[in-house]
């Protein structure tokens, strides 16, 4: 299965939450995040060098989608709004 992970899920992993680690290290799943999420993680004010390295290592496991706004609008139109209510993960087609 493919999953689009939001910033909160990746932050939970960085904070050591076990359920987030299970999602990220599950076998056979493809994990994605948006370029916006990558930017949010790496531009946090006061981030240390160690924290930056952990984020970079995490982003090696998660594929970063460099998508324009028009792609997101099209996908929202094609999917029922209920599938976007969860902030946990969104299965991708």
Secondary structure as GFF3:
##gff-version 3
##sequence-region A 1 93
A	DSSP	beta_strand	2	5	.	.	.	ID=ss1
A	DSSP	alpha_helix	7	14	.	.	.	ID=ss2
A	DSSP	alpha_helix	18	24	.	.	.	ID=ss3
A	DSSP	beta_strand	30	34	.	.	.	ID=ss4
A	DSSP	alpha_helix	35	42	.	.	.	ID=ss5
A	DSSP	alpha_helix	49	61	.	.	.	ID=ss6
A	DSSP	beta_strand	63	65	.	.	.	ID=ss7
A	DSSP	alpha_helix	69	78	.	.	.	ID=ss8
A	DSSP	three_ten_helix	81	84	.	.	.	ID=ss9
A	DSSP	beta_strand	89	92	.	.	.	ID=ss10
###
